[in-house]
């Protein structure tokens, strides 16, 4: 269970949000809404442990995440605005290296399978720098197919994706939620994801 | 894990060989400038050789520090490394080792050849190479701390030299000192032991310090 208790975020001398409370059970989806600059990305970065909340606490299984460190990172995958891929490496190398660094090594066959599923077959050996924005996004999202984590924190995962890819990701998220995973995401696109429980979090 | 990060950085260096060669040529040119400007006075050249080669190695190693983390910072891969269940210190150690393999080893291999310009005797060339072999990893490890501290700052390149160069001084003193001692006919074991001690100390503390700085820099 992922819990946020009285979270607050301060940037400079501006308070972006305060008193944010939520609790996410297995199979639950949380969508974070809010206008530009309302602190959606800041909240997600707190949830994945990259930054600390100005006040409040984030708990995973009733323990504060900063006391868990590696144990929490082992069950969590974050895909942010930045793609997290190296331009000079090929699609295949990117996927295999990022998976290995995230703690789950995968074989070349597994990587190939995942890339085929996400619609990049035939491009495994191309360096990422020659791909389009949408394709780069697919490379980043391919990590979701090969990771074995239960909490997915996705910051605008659908940006630059075409209709077919959005459907693909939607299916992937639904399957993950059905298997008892959790998803926290922000998106400006209308998307209907079936989930056991859906929390809508509105930031002012 | 450690292997993966080293492999990754070596692969990236291979795809961008110009970066590696820039550093090596910088080293070669700086070292070669001195004999050209001072003139063929063997005695003077021999006296200044260890210092010049070592200072050039410091500068060359520092030249590439800015890139150690900043490229990964820009494309988001560093962020992902911070979220790895593996220890961040280990990752930093891997990156520092890769940095040494790419920038340190070529300097070590080149040094004995450049030393000939200074009319160094064979044995002194040998000692110079050994000190560089032991000392350059220290430069990469200490440099990692500076690179992590200045990550994302404007004008970080100048700041990193101000932070890191003073910390390089002990290695410089004992590195150049070992060669001088050898040429003076004194033993150089003590110098080597001290550089070895610096290496061990930086192996233990530098990755940890750099990892903590990275967490602060990325918050």
Boltz contact constraints between the chains, C-beta under 6 A:
constraints:
  - contact:
      token1: [A, 51]
      token2: [B, 219]
      max_distance: 6.0
  - contact:
      token1: [A, 70]
      token2: [B, 85]
      max_distance: 6.0
  - contact:
      token1: [A, 73]
      token2: [B, 83]
      max_distance: 6.0
  - contact:
      token1: [A, 73]
      token2: [B, 85]
      max_distance: 6.0
  - contact:
      token1: [A, 74]
      token2: [B, 85]
      max_distance: 6.0
  - contact:
      token1: [A, 78]
      token2: [B, 83]
      max_distance: 6.0
  - contact:
      token1: [A, 82]
      token2: [B, 76]
      max_distance: 6.0
  - contact:
      token1: [A, 83]
      token2: [B, 76]
      max_distance: 6.0
  - contact:
      token1: [A, 84]
      token2: [B, 76]
      max_distance: 6.0
  - contact:
      token1: [A, 84]
      token2: [B, 77]
      max_distance: 6.0
  - contact:
      token1: [A, 84]
      token2: [B, 80]
      max_distance: 6.0
  - contact:
      token1: [A, 88]
      token2: [B, 12]
      max_distance: 6.0
  - contact:
      token1: [A, 88]
      token2: [B, 15]
      max_distance: 6.0
  - contact:
      token1: [A, 97]
      token2: [B, 8]
      max_distance: 6.0
  - contact:
      token1: [A, 100]
      token2: [B, 4]
      max_distance: 6.0
  - contact:
      token1: [A, 101]
      token2: [B, 81]
      max_distance: 6.0
  - contact:
      token1: [A, 101]
      token2: [B, 84]
      max_distance: 6.0
  - contact:
      token1: [A, 102]
      token2: [B, 84]
      max_distance: 6.0
  - contact:
      token1: [A, 103]
      token2: [B, 85]
      max_distance: 6.0
